[in-house]
Amino acid sequence: MDCGIPFCHSGCPVNNIIPDWNDLVFRGDWREALDVLHSTNNFPEFTGRVCPAPCEAACTLNIIDQPVTIKSIECAIIDKGWEEGWVGPQIPAHRTGKRVAVIGSGPAGMACAQQLARAGHAVVVYEKRDRIGGLLRYGIPDFKMEKHLIDKRMAQMQAEGVEFRPNSHVGRNVAVRRLLEDYDAVVLAGGAEAPRDLPVPGRDLDGIHYAMDFLVQQNTRVAGREVGEEHAILATGKHVVVIGGGDTGSDCVGTSIRQGAKSVTQLEILHRPPEKEDKALTWPLWPLKMRTSTSHEEGCERDWAVTTRRALGDGRIHALELARVEWVAGEAGGMKLQEVDGSAFTIDADLVLLAMGFVHPMHDDLVRETGVELDGRGNIKADTEAEPGAYQTNIDKVFTAGDMRRGQSLVVWAIREGRQCARSVDQFLMGYSELPR
């Protein structure tokens, strides 16, 4: 590759040793490449499919628009590992007698649980839904990541000693006090599930839903389970409008198309990004540029610099009133978005999906009863750099990791935080830790 300094390291949140396993694949040593890959990433089959690959943006060869296809190589290594039977349980030689409860079974919770089990602790993962995986299972469509991949990792983790308890909503049918009494440490890894709302006139009309409600229903159907028709959210034969231009919005677009929508329009409040970034300005950082997913390519109208003024309908939505926006100088010297005079227009809308991101974890009984402190954004507060005590909350034996701590983020960041939190918990329980950072 002749990359000189491998900037991909700085672009990868889990610090994958990318040049090493790239070179091993080049030399045909796939088994060693898998071991190197697993040394930093518990679940490369997840990141190899859904990660936006900031490593490729940081690749030295990306200066000339030809980065190494790191994500594809990562996926090929782990897929070959599964095919060849190289991925097996890593059962600890000794058990510590310590018990840890991990609340939440998304990528942060799963990574944390697996690392702690390999350190010899007895780990129980509590999940409020009926199946394990968090938004990996219910938020990401199967056309992006097949769910049998989660099942295979669950089997590996169970062999390593992890116990999974679905249908266990801590704070409702599982008492918080009991967990604090029964376990030596508790990890909060429940994600950031409070969605950003759209406070406009007509918001209460039928046909306006949060994106995650729509995606969870479809993933439930694809898994072969019934969704009550009286509560069904379907795009079939409808003019669908997706508000929000991120990955969740893209997933809504692809799902709506598969359900047979009459039309699909995706709106973004920010201006249309450039087709190509300014390398001299952005590299090796994540660039702002036009990104088109396969879902967009399947048939979707996209519009930028648009704000929603109100929803129109008679009990049920039938249109959205929109307006153009532009950046203008604010009173404090910064920039702010402002409507363009005379730019209002309407579009047909039978189904509106709100995909504008998530603001913080749910402030439910779990958060209240544990007594954990929140930061200024409403996330659970914990210092990731403290030694000892990284990822530890203000409550002595309660830790937190993933989106519940950092806010809405990527699967790869969740895996990183889960691994690092596991090391901190292990150190808390044993006085030292041999788990990697």
N, C-alpha and C positions, 0 to 999 in steps of 0.2 A: 504493500500500500504506500510505503514511503511517506507516511503522514508526518514524520518528525514528532512534534508534540501532539499527543492524542487528545484533542479538546473534547472528544466525545465523553471522556470521563467527567468533565465539568457539566456536561449537558444531561447526564443520566442521574436521576435522583437516588437510585439504589447503588450507584457507583459500580456498575457492571464493568468487568475487566475486558472490554470489547476488543481491543487489538489482539489480545491473547487468544480468545476463542475464535476470532476470525482467522487467525493464522493456523490454528489447529484444524479448522474445517478445510482450509486450503491444502493442508498436508494430509487430509484424510483421516485424522485422528478424532472422530466424532465422539467417542466415549470420553476422552479427556476434555474435549470442548464442553460436553454436558456437565462434567464435574466443575469446571471453572465457572460456567454459567450459573449453576446452582449454588456456588459459594457466596453469591451476592443477591440472588433472586430466588425466592421460594417457588414462584409461579410464573415462569417465563411463557407458558402457554397462554396465560391471560394477557400479559403485556405485549407478547408477540402478535396479538390480534387487535387489541383495543388501545394501546398506548399511541399517542400522537408522535412519538419518536423525537423528543428534543435532542437526543444524541445525534441524529442525522442532521439536524439543523446546525449542531456544533461541530460536525465532522470537518476536518481540515480540507478535505476535497470538496466540500460544499462551497468553498470560495469560488470554484469554477462551475457550480451547479451540478456536480456529479458526486454526491456523497455516496459512501459505501451503504449498501442496503442493509443496514444493521438489523432493523426490525425483522426483515424477511429471513435473515440468517439465524437470528435468535429463535424464530418460530420453527425453522427447519431443524435446528438442533434438538429442541425439546420434542417435536413430533417424531423424529427418528428415535429419540430415547424411549418414548412410549412404545413405538413399534417393535423395537429390539428387546424390550423388557428390562431396560437398564434403570428404570425409575422404580425404586422399591422403598419400603419403610426403613428409617434409620432409628432403630430401637435403642434407647439408652442402656448402657451396661448396668447402671445403678439408679435406683429411685431415691428421691430426697425425702419423701414423706410430706412435702409441702403441697398445698392445694391452692389452685388459682382459678378464679372465675373470669372468663372473658365474655363481655356482653356485646353482642354484635358479631355476625359471621360474614361480613364483607371482607375485602382483601386485607385490611388492617387487622381485624380480629383473627382471621385465618393465619396470617403470617406470624402474629404474636403467639397464637396458640401452638403452632407447629414448633417454633423455636423453643418455647418453654417446655414442651413435651420432650424435645430432644435433649434438654438440659436435665431431664429426670423428674420434673414436677408432674403432678396429677392435674390435668387441665380439663375444665368443663366449659363448653361454649354455649351460651344462651342466645337463642334467636327467636324473635317475636313472631315471625312468619312460619308457615308450615314446612318450608324447606330451607336448607342452608345455602348461603351464598350472598345474602344482602342484595345490593343493586347489581352485582355481577349476574345474579340469577334473574332478578325481576326488573331491572332497569335497562339492561343492555339486550337488544333484540338478538334472537338466535342467528339471524343472517350476518351478525358481526362476531358473535362468539357462541359456539354450541355449548349447551349446559352439561353434556356428558363429561366435559373437561373438569367441571367442578366436582362431579360425582367421583371421578377417578382420584382426585386429590383428597376428597373426604375419606375414601377407602384407605389411602396411604396413611393419613393422619390418624384414623381409628386404630390401625395396626401399630402406630407409634404410641398409642395410649390416650389420644384425645377423645373425650366424650362429647357428643353433640346433643343438645336438647332443643329441638324446634318447638314451636307453639308455646314458648316460654317468654312472656312479655314481662320483663323485670319492672316492677312498680305497679303491675296490675295483678297478674295471676302468680307472680313470684315476688315475694317480699324482699325489698331492699335490705331491711334490717337482718333478715336471715342470711343473706349472702355475706354481709359484713361480719356476721358472727361465725359462719361456717368455713370461711376461706381465709387463707393467710395473706392473700392479695386479690384485688379486684381491678380489672382493666375495663375501662369504658371505651368501646370502639363502635359506637352505634351510628356513626355517620352524621351528615348534616342534611336533615330531611325537611326542614321548614322551608317551603318554597316561597320565592318572591312573588307577591301578588300584583294585580293590575287594578289599582283603585280609581276606576273611571265610572261614570254613569252607565247603568245597564249591566254592571258586572254580575248581578244576581240572575241574569237571564239563563234559562236552560240552554245547554249546548256550549257553555264555557267551562273548561276543565283544566286542571293542572296536568302538565305533560306526563308526570310520573303515574298518575291515576290511569291514564290511557295506556302507557307502556306496560304497567304491571298487569292490567287486564289481558293484553294481547299475549304476553309471555305465559300467563296462566293458561290461556287457550292452547297455545302452541305446545305446552307441556301435557295436553290431553285432559285438562280438568275444566269443569264447567264454571261459567261466569253467569250469575243471575241476570237474565235478560232484562228485568225491570231496571237494573242499574248499568246495563251495558253501554259502553262508549265506543261507537263504531263510526268509521269514516265512509262506509259504503254508500256510494251515490251522492255524496255531499261535497259542497264547496268547503274545503278545509283551509283554515288560516293558522299557521304556526307563528307565534310571537316569540322571538328569540333566535339568534343566529348561531348558537353553539352546537356542540355534539348532541345534546339532548334534543334540540330542535331538529337536527338532521335525522336522528332516530325516529322522531315523529313523522317526518316527511316520508322516509322509507316504509314505515309501518302503514301509513295512510294509503300510500300507493298500492301496497300489497292487499289492503282491504277493499280496494276498488273505488277510491275517492273520485268524484267528478272532476275536481281540480284541487291543486295544492299550492298554496302561496306561503312563503316564509318571509317574515318581516324582521328587520334589524334596525334599532334606533340609531346606531352609529353609521358613519358614512362608509361607502363601499371602499374596501381596502385596495391598495395597488395590486396589480397582477403579479408583480415581482418586487421583492424587497431590495433595499439599498445595502448590498453586502458590506461596503466600507463602513456603514453606519451601525449595522445590527450584528453582524457575525462576531462571535459565536453564540450570541443570545437568540432566544426564540423570536422570530421576526413576525411583524404584522404584515400579512399579505393575503391575497384572495385564496381561499381554500374551498375546494369543491369535492364533496364526498360522492361515493357511488349512488347514494340515495338521491342527491341532487340531479345526477346524470340520468336517473330513471324518469324524470319528468316533474319539474317544479319551477314555479315562478319565484324569483327572489327580488326583494326590494329593500333598499337601504335608506337611511336618514328619514325614517318614518316613525311617527309617534301615534298612539291610539288616543283619540279624543273621547269616544263613547261607543257603546254597543247598542245597536238598534234592533228592535223586535217587539213582539206582542206576546210576552210570556216566554217565547223562545227566540233566540237570536236569528236574524236573517241577514244582517249586514254590520260592517264596522265603519265608523267614520274616522278617517285618518287625516294626518297633516304632515307636511314636510318640515324638517328641522335643520338648523344650521348652527355652527359654533360661533359664538359672539363673545366679546370681552365682558367679563363680569365686574361687579363693583369692587371686589377685593383684588382685582388684578389678574385673576385666573380666567379660564374659559368656561362657558356654560352653553348648554343646548337651548335653543329658542325656536319656537314655531315661526315658519315663514308666512308672512301675511298673505291671505288669499290663496293658500295652498291646500285647503281642505278638499278631500274627496272621499268617496265611499267605495267599498268593494263588497261583493257577496260573501257571506259567511254563514254556513249552517253548523259548523263545528269549529270552535276556537280552542287551541291548545296553548297554554301558557308555559313556555320553556325559557324562562328568564333567569334561571339559576336558583340557588338555595342560599338563604341568608345565615343560617346557623343550625345547630342541632335542635331537636324538639325540646322545649323547656317543660318536660312532663314530670311525672312522679319520680322517675329515676333520677333526674337532675336535682329536683327539690329535696328528695329524701336522703340522698347521699351528702348533701350540703356542700357540694363542690362550688368553688368560686368561678365566675364567668369573667371573660375579658371584655373589652369595650365593644367587640363585635357580637357578643352573645355566645361565643364558643367557650368550651371548658378551658380554664386557664392552667397551663403547665409550662415549665421552662424546659426546653429540649437540650440545653447545653449544661445544665447543672451536673456536677460530679461530686458526690453521688446525688441521686434524686432526679435525674432526667425523666421527663414525662410524668412526674408525680404531681398530683393535685395538692391542694391545701389540706386534704384529709390524709392522714398518715399512710394507710395502705391502699389507697385508691389511685390508680394511674389512668392515663387517657392517651389515645393515639388516633391518627387518621383524621378524617374530615371533622370528627367531633371536636378535635383540638385545633386544627389549622383552618377549618372552613372548607367549603367546596373545593375539591382538587382532583388530581388524577389518580388512577389505580396504582401507578408506579410510586407516587408519593405515599399512598396508603401502605403499600408493602414496606417501603423504607421505614415509615414511622412504627409499624407493627414490629419489625425486626429490632429496631433500636429500643423500643419500649420493653420488649422481652428481655433484652440485656439488662436494662435498668431494674426490672422486676426481679430477675435472677440475682442481681447484685444485692438488692434489698433483702431477699430471702436468705442468701447464703453468705453475704459479706464479701463476695468476689464473683466474677463471672468470666467464663471462657467463651461465651457467645460473641460472635463478631458484632461490631458496631454498625 
